Amino acid sequence: MSGPGSDMVSMQVRDGVVVAAVDGEIDLANVEALEEALLDAASQGDVLVVDLTHVTYLDSAALSMIHRLWLTREPAEHDFRLVVADEAFGRRVLAITGLDAVIPVDRTVAEAEARLRGDRPPR
C-alpha cells in the first residue's frame, strides 16, 4: 500500500481478514487519502477490521469517512468491524455521536476476530 494516507495505516491480512491499524490524527486534511488507503486495504480480503486504538483525534470528516466505509461493506454487520480500546480517544467520540450503536465496535483485534468467527470474545 502506498500513497499519502498509507503512512498512517499498517496492514495485516490473515485468513481473508484485513486488519488496518490507523495511527495519528484523522481530520479534513488527511481523511480523503486515508479513506483511499483503507479502501485499498479492504480490497485485499473479505473482511475489514479498522483498528482506531492509536488514533489521537477524530473530527466530523473522520466520522463521516468511517460511516461511509461501513456502508460500502455488504453485509456490513458481518464484514466490517472497528477496534477501539476502552481508554482510547475514539471510544468516547463514537459513543457521543452514537456511531458505536450503528457500527460494530470491539475493544481489541482479538475480540473482533473472535466475533467474526462466531466465537465468544476473549476476556
TAGIZI-V260478 format. One record per residue. RES is the residue in three letters. OMEGA is omega in radians with two decimals (NA if undefined). D_FIRST is the distance of its C-alpha to the first C-alpha in Angstrom with 1 decimal. Layout:
RES&OMEGA&D_FIRST / RES&OMEGA&D_FIRST
This chain:
MET&3.08&0.0 / SER&-3.11&3.8 / GLY&-3.03&7.0 / PRO&-3.10&10.0 / GLY&-3.03&9.3 / SER&3.11&6.2 / ASP&3.10&8.9 / MET&-2.99&10.8 / VAL&2.92&8.8 / SER&-2.99&8.9 / MET&3.00&8.5 / GLN&3.08&11.2 / VAL&3.11&12.4 / ARG&3.07&16.2 / ASP&3.10&18.6 / GLY&3.11&16.7 / VAL&3.09&16.0 / VAL&3.06&12.6 / VAL&3.13&13.2 / ALA&-3.13&11.0 / ALA&-3.10&12.9 / VAL&-3.09&13.3 / ASP&3.05&15.2 / GLY&-3.11&17.5 / GLU&3.04&19.1 / ILE&-3.13&18.1 / ASP&-3.08&20.4 / LEU&-3.09&21.1 / ALA&-3.06&19.6 / ASN&-3.00&16.0 / VAL&-3.12&16.1 / GLU&3.12&15.1 / ALA&3.12&11.8 / LEU&3.12&11.2 / GLU&3.09&12.5 / GLU&3.12&10.1 / ALA&3.14&7.1 / LEU&3.06&9.4 / LEU&3.07&10.6 / ASP&3.11&7.4 / ALA&-3.11&7.4 / ALA&-3.12&11.1 / SER&-3.12&11.0 / GLN&-3.11&10.2 / GLY&-3.12&13.6 / ASP&-3.03&17.0 / VAL&3.10&17.1 / LEU&3.02&15.0 / VAL&3.13&16.2 / VAL&-3.12&15.2 / ASP&-3.13&16.6 / LEU&-3.05&18.2 / THR&-3.08&20.5 / HIS&3.05&19.3 / VAL&-3.06&19.3 / THR&3.14&22.3 / TYR&3.05&22.9 / LEU&3.01&22.5 / ASP&-3.09&24.3 / SER&3.09&25.3 / ALA&3.11&22.3 / ALA&3.13&20.1 / LEU&3.09&22.6 / SER&3.11&22.6 / MET&3.12&18.8 / ILE&3.12&19.1 / HIS&3.09&22.0 / ARG&3.11&20.3 / LEU&3.13&17.5 / TRP&-3.13&20.4 / LEU&-3.12&22.3 / THR&-3.11&19.7 / ARG&-3.13&19.8 / GLU&-0.32&22.9 / PRO&-2.97&25.0 / ALA&-3.05&23.4 / GLU&-3.09&25.5 / HIS&-3.07&24.4 / ASP&3.04&20.6 / PHE&3.09&19.4 / ARG&3.01&20.4 / LEU&3.01&20.1 / VAL&3.08&20.7 / VAL&3.12&22.7 / ALA&-3.12&25.2 / ASP&-3.07&28.8 / GLU&-3.10&28.9 / ALA&3.14&25.6 / PHE&-3.04&25.9 / GLY&-3.10&24.3 / ARG&-3.13&26.8 / ARG&3.13&29.7 / VAL&3.13&27.9 / LEU&3.13&27.1 / ALA&-3.12&30.7 / ILE&-3.11&32.3 / THR&-3.12&30.5 / GLY&3.12&31.1 / LEU&3.12&27.5 / ASP&3.07&28.0 / ALA&-3.10&30.7 / VAL&-3.07&28.6 / ILE&3.10&25.2 / PRO&-3.14&25.3 / VAL&3.09&24.7 / ASP&-3.11&24.9 / ARG&-3.11&25.6 / THR&3.07&23.4 / VAL&3.12&20.6 / ALA&3.11&23.4 / GLU&3.12&25.5 / ALA&3.13&22.8 / GLU&3.11&22.3 / ALA&3.13&26.1 / ARG&3.12&26.7 / LEU&3.09&24.3 / ARG&-3.09&26.4 / GLY&3.11&29.5 / ASP&2.97&30.6 / ARG&-3.14&32.2 / PRO&3.10&29.9 / PRO&3.12&30.5 / ARG&NA&32.9
